[in-house]
Amino acid sequence: MKLLRHPSAARLLISFLQTHAVILLLFLLLPLAAAAESAQRQWAGNWLVVSEGDDQLVWQLHADGTGFAYGFHPSGRLSHGFAISWQLKGDRVRVRTGASVRCNGGVVAVSFTGWSPITLDFSVVDGRHWLQDGGGLLSFQRRLSSWNTPRAGGSCPDLTS
């Protein structure tokens, strides 16, 4: 009974070391998580993007990992788009598509059938280029400060106006 009331010094030392190990681990991991979030925040915004096929795209990236990707006809009118979920991990970006955005008769139409089971993987080549695994190069040309998100039932956006 005496042993139950008074823990041994060895037990106290082990408990003390475990507590400090957990604190040290958190101290080392939190800056890494904050750095990843900070890097994703740097990509957040509305971008004019050009793919290798000279397609004009607008990627709308939010820091929380949500966003949209829109494609445009050579004339500048919206042709298609998708809701996206994106995550930056080091020099890799994973993208999943969701809701579909179309331009029907000059009006934006949106449909959601669930998230795609396919994940698109990109390598961040440098500050403005993403290379899709087994695909083409995306070139982030410039930020679009005046971009407005197309809403269902609204008029289709035009890059030339």
Phi, psi and omega per residue, in radians:
M1 nan -0.568 -3.118
K2 -1.081 -0.627 -3.135
L3 -1.192 -0.535 -3.132
L4 -1.267 -0.550 -3.094
R5 -1.449 -0.466 -3.083
H6 -2.182 1.744 -3.123
P7 -1.094 2.583 -3.126
S8 -1.273 2.795 3.129
A9 -1.100 -0.603 -3.141
A10 -1.126 -0.718 3.116
R11 -1.130 -0.743 3.119
L12 -1.089 -0.728 3.140
L13 -1.125 -0.761 3.122
I14 -1.099 -0.770 3.111
S15 -1.070 -0.761 3.120
F16 -1.068 -0.791 -3.133
L17 -1.163 -0.683 3.114
Q18 -1.113 -0.768 3.136
T19 -1.067 -0.790 -3.137
H20 -1.209 -0.560 3.083
A21 -1.137 -0.730 3.107
V22 -1.123 -0.770 3.127
I23 -1.091 -0.755 3.119
L24 -1.109 -0.738 3.123
L25 -1.066 -0.807 3.093
L26 -1.087 -0.707 3.135
F27 -1.066 -0.636 -3.134
L28 -1.427 -0.559 -3.063
L29 -1.473 -0.567 -3.100
L30 -1.048 -0.757 3.089
P31 -1.086 -0.582 3.099
L32 -1.147 -0.740 3.109
A33 -1.136 -0.714 3.131
A34 -1.157 -0.637 3.122
A35 -1.156 -0.714 3.111
A36 -1.115 -0.756 3.113
E37 -1.125 -0.679 3.130
S38 -1.130 -0.711 3.121
A39 -1.127 -0.694 3.117
Q40 -1.157 -0.668 3.131
R41 -1.099 -0.569 3.126
Q42 -1.137 -0.535 3.129
W43 -1.445 -0.258 -3.085
A44 -1.074 2.465 3.124
G45 2.439 -3.101 3.119
N46 -1.779 2.173 -3.049
W47 -2.145 2.423 2.888
L48 -1.500 2.125 -3.052
V49 -2.122 2.470 3.061
V50 -2.098 2.313 3.097
S51 -1.693 3.011 -3.119
E52 -1.046 -0.493 3.130
G53 -1.432 0.244 -3.115
D54 1.073 0.358 3.030
D55 -1.277 2.395 3.053
Q56 -1.586 2.268 -3.116
L57 -2.253 2.702 2.922
V58 -2.130 2.147 3.061
W59 -1.880 2.152 3.131
Q60 -1.888 1.810 -3.044
L61 -1.916 2.186 3.072
H62 -1.765 2.570 -3.096
A63 -1.072 -0.408 -3.134
D64 -1.400 0.056 3.103
G65 1.622 0.119 3.069
T66 -1.811 3.023 3.089
G67 2.822 -2.933 3.131
F68 -2.481 2.655 3.010
A69 -2.226 2.192 -3.088
Y70 -2.093 2.451 3.062
G71 -1.939 2.625 -3.074
F72 -2.273 2.535 3.026
H73 -1.161 2.808 3.071
P74 -0.981 -0.449 3.124
S75 -1.291 -0.226 3.127
G76 1.805 -0.120 -3.139
R77 -1.442 2.574 3.107
L78 -1.041 2.298 3.081
S79 -1.885 -0.653 -3.091
H80 -2.911 2.969 3.074
G81 -2.976 2.959 -3.125
F82 -2.543 2.540 2.876
A83 -1.270 2.506 3.131
I84 -2.276 2.709 2.973
S85 -2.101 2.156 -3.072
W86 -2.290 2.594 -3.136
Q87 -2.517 2.199 3.105
L88 -1.636 2.191 3.093
K89 -2.268 1.712 -3.093
G90 1.177 -2.083 3.105
D91 -1.824 0.384 3.116
R92 -2.097 2.509 3.087
V93 -2.201 2.279 3.080
R94 -1.929 2.274 -3.097
V95 -2.237 2.315 2.996
R96 -2.101 2.522 3.131
T97 -1.786 2.665 -3.125
G98 -2.303 -1.970 -3.065
A99 -0.995 2.494 3.110
S100 -1.709 2.387 3.104
V101 -2.064 2.250 3.127
R102 -2.290 2.805 3.056
C103 -1.940 1.921 -3.139
N104 -2.041 1.964 3.112
G105 1.060 0.592 3.125
G106 1.442 0.066 -3.107
V107 -2.095 2.417 3.131
V108 -1.283 2.234 3.068
A109 -2.078 2.334 -3.108
V110 -2.147 2.384 3.039
S111 -2.414 2.484 -3.140
F112 -2.174 2.078 3.132
T113 -2.021 0.226 -3.118
G114 1.901 2.969 3.133
W115 -1.378 2.465 3.121
S116 -1.111 2.434 3.068
P117 -1.276 -0.244 -3.107
I118 -1.540 2.316 3.074
T119 -1.892 2.261 3.067
L120 -1.587 2.244 3.136
D121 -1.927 2.349 3.138
F122 -2.207 2.595 2.960
S123 -1.811 2.325 3.057
V124 -1.408 1.928 -3.080
V125 -1.328 -0.854 3.079
D126 -2.682 -2.831 -3.051
G127 -1.102 -0.281 -3.082
R128 -2.361 0.165 -3.068
H129 -2.324 2.318 3.050
W130 -2.084 2.298 3.115
L131 -1.881 2.073 -3.133
Q132 -1.309 2.372 3.092
D133 -1.041 2.098 3.136
G134 1.228 0.301 -3.086
G135 -2.427 -2.676 -3.041
G136 -1.671 -3.136 -3.128
L137 -1.699 2.311 3.019
L138 -1.776 2.267 3.135
S139 -1.988 1.980 3.134
F140 -1.403 1.793 -3.009
Q141 -1.274 -0.943 -3.102
R142 -2.869 2.811 3.073
R143 -1.393 2.534 3.118
L144 -1.888 1.795 -3.080
S145 -1.322 -0.435 -3.063
S146 -1.764 0.233 -3.106
W147 -1.243 2.328 3.058
N148 -2.033 2.339 -3.132
T149 -1.118 2.181 3.074
P150 -1.139 2.351 3.140
R151 -1.897 2.568 3.104
A152 -0.970 2.279 3.141
G153 1.554 -0.232 3.116
G154 -1.442 3.020 3.125
S155 -1.319 2.591 -3.105
C156 -1.191 2.365 3.137
P157 -1.252 2.731 3.136
D158 -2.319 2.143 -3.120
L159 -1.216 -0.376 -3.088
T160 -1.460 -0.248 -3.121
S161 -1.773 nan nan
